[in-house]
């Protein structure tokens, strides 16, 4: 049985899109990270997909700005990222600790 997750904070549709696109881009960057090894073809495919995700991320931010959503509410966004496993998903972007594979 899966543990109960905390509820996702209330987000506008544009904020939700921003969070989703950000995490998708982070997932792709994690696949490209040369410090984690892997093969070049996998990194190439992730880099190609990252171009599309970056455009989608830009569009989500542009939509927020056009709608007058001019601030990113740090605490709310951080809570949403944590609920969506953002800590694990973004960890692959960073360098692993020395000696860890």
CORWO-V419330 format. One line per field, one symbol per residue. phi: phi as a letter, one per 20 degrees, with the letter a starting at -180 (. if undefined). A space follows every 10 residues. Layout:
# CORWO-V419330
phi: ???
This chain:
# CORWO-V419330
phi: .fffefffff cfgffffgff ffffffgfff fegffemodf ffffffffff gffffffgff fffgffenee ceegffffff fffemffffe fffeffggnd d
